[in-house]
Amino acid sequence: QLHLTMSEKTQLTKSLEMVQNELQEKEGEMKRAISEYKDRLLQAEKEHQEANRKNEAEIEASHEKVSSLEHFISLQKLEIEHLKSNKEQLNNSLKEANQALGELLKTKVR
């Protein structure tokens, strides 16, 4: 009976060691997998941050370009208004000159 019990104990001990070894192997695999996933996550986060920085820089550049174009457009509008005013003055001057010329021609004809 003792011999049988000792034999069972030895067998159970071997089984326990095998299970413990398997668990240690699995734990090592899991730790490696976790480490790998953490590294990949860290890399993905770095890439995401870099993309965000790049996008923010592009957005800022676009805002500056829009602002510059808006300023240019407002200057062009002022220039157009100035040219319209000059055109109006020139048209009035031309009208007056034509009237004066007409008067002179009437005077000369008489």
CYANA upper distance limits for C-alpha pairs under 8 A (distance plus 0.5 A):
  1 GLN  CA      5 THR  CA      6.61
  2 LEU  CA      6 MET  CA      6.52
  3 HIS  CA      7 SER  CA      6.56
  4 LEU  CA      8 GLU  CA      6.67
  5 THR  CA      9 LYS  CA      6.53
  6 MET  CA     10 THR  CA      6.60
  7 SER  CA     11 GLN  CA      6.63
  8 GLU  CA     12 LEU  CA      6.44
  9 LYS  CA     13 THR  CA      6.42
 10 THR  CA     14 LYS  CA      6.66
 11 GLN  CA     15 SER  CA      6.65
 12 LEU  CA     16 LEU  CA      6.42
 13 THR  CA     17 GLU  CA      6.59
 14 LYS  CA     18 MET  CA      6.62
 15 SER  CA     19 VAL  CA      6.63
 16 LEU  CA     20 GLN  CA      6.51
 17 GLU  CA     21 ASN  CA      6.48
 18 MET  CA     22 GLU  CA      6.60
 19 VAL  CA     23 LEU  CA      6.55
 20 GLN  CA     24 GLN  CA      6.57
 21 ASN  CA     25 GLU  CA      6.62
 22 GLU  CA     26 LYS  CA      6.58
 23 LEU  CA     27 GLU  CA      6.41
 24 GLN  CA     28 GLY  CA      6.55
 25 GLU  CA     29 GLU  CA      6.67
 26 LYS  CA     30 MET  CA      6.51
 27 GLU  CA     31 LYS  CA      6.53
 28 GLY  CA     32 ARG  CA      6.62
 29 GLU  CA     33 ALA  CA      6.56
 30 MET  CA     34 ILE  CA      6.48
 31 LYS  CA     35 SER  CA      6.50
 32 ARG  CA     36 GLU  CA      6.55
 33 ALA  CA     37 TYR  CA      6.61
 34 ILE  CA     38 LYS  CA      6.53
 35 SER  CA     39 ASP  CA      6.65
 36 GLU  CA     40 ARG  CA      6.69
 37 TYR  CA     41 LEU  CA      6.45
 38 LYS  CA     42 LEU  CA      6.53
 39 ASP  CA     43 GLN  CA      6.64
 40 ARG  CA     44 ALA  CA      6.56
 41 LEU  CA     45 GLU  CA      6.57
 42 LEU  CA     46 LYS  CA      6.70
 43 GLN  CA     47 GLU  CA      6.69
 44 ALA  CA     48 HIS  CA      6.51
 45 GLU  CA     49 GLN  CA      6.57
 46 LYS  CA     50 GLU  CA      6.60
 47 GLU  CA     51 ALA  CA      6.57
 48 HIS  CA     52 ASN  CA      6.60
 49 GLN  CA     53 ARG  CA      6.64
 50 GLU  CA     54 LYS  CA      6.65
 51 ALA  CA     55 ASN  CA      6.53
 52 ASN  CA     56 GLU  CA      6.51
 53 ARG  CA     57 ALA  CA      6.65
 54 LYS  CA     58 GLU  CA      6.71
 55 ASN  CA     59 ILE  CA      6.53
 56 GLU  CA     60 GLU  CA      6.55
 57 ALA  CA     61 ALA  CA      6.63
 58 GLU  CA     62 SER  CA      6.57
 59 ILE  CA     63 HIS  CA      6.64
 60 GLU  CA     64 GLU  CA      6.72
 61 ALA  CA     65 LYS  CA      6.65
 62 SER  CA     66 VAL  CA      6.57
 63 HIS  CA     67 SER  CA      6.57
 64 GLU  CA     68 SER  CA      6.57
 65 LYS  CA     69 LEU  CA      6.56
 66 VAL  CA     70 GLU  CA      6.53
 67 SER  CA     71 HIS  CA      6.71
 68 SER  CA     72 PHE  CA      6.69
 69 LEU  CA     73 ILE  CA      6.53
 70 GLU  CA     74 SER  CA      6.70
 71 HIS  CA     75 LEU  CA      6.77
 72 PHE  CA     76 GLN  CA      6.67
 73 ILE  CA     77 LYS  CA      6.63
 74 SER  CA     78 LEU  CA      6.77
 75 LEU  CA     79 GLU  CA      6.70
 76 GLN  CA     80 ILE  CA      6.60
 77 LYS  CA     81 GLU  CA      6.71
 78 LEU  CA     82 HIS  CA      6.64
 79 GLU  CA     83 LEU  CA      6.60
 80 ILE  CA     84 LYS  CA      6.57
 81 GLU  CA     85 SER  CA      6.65
 82 HIS  CA     86 ASN  CA      6.69
 83 LEU  CA     87 LYS  CA      6.50
 84 LYS  CA     88 GLU  CA      6.62
 85 SER  CA     89 GLN  CA      6.74
 86 ASN  CA     90 LEU  CA      6.55
 87 LYS  CA     91 ASN  CA      6.47
 88 GLU  CA     92 ASN  CA      6.65
 89 GLN  CA     93 SER  CA      6.57
 90 LEU  CA     94 LEU  CA      6.42
 91 ASN  CA     95 LYS  CA      6.53
 92 ASN  CA     96 GLU  CA      6.65
 93 SER  CA     97 ALA  CA      6.53
 94 LEU  CA     98 ASN  CA      6.52
 95 LYS  CA     99 GLN  CA      6.64
 96 GLU  CA    100 ALA  CA      6.57
 97 ALA  CA    101 LEU  CA      6.44
 98 ASN  CA    102 GLY  CA      6.46
 99 GLN  CA    103 GLU  CA      6.64
100 ALA  CA    104 LEU  CA      6.61
101 LEU  CA    105 LEU  CA      6.52
102 GLY  CA    106 LYS  CA      6.64
103 GLU  CA    107 THR  CA      6.60
104 LEU  CA    108 LYS  CA      6.51
105 LEU  CA    109 VAL  CA      6.50
106 LYS  CA    110 ARG  CA      6.87
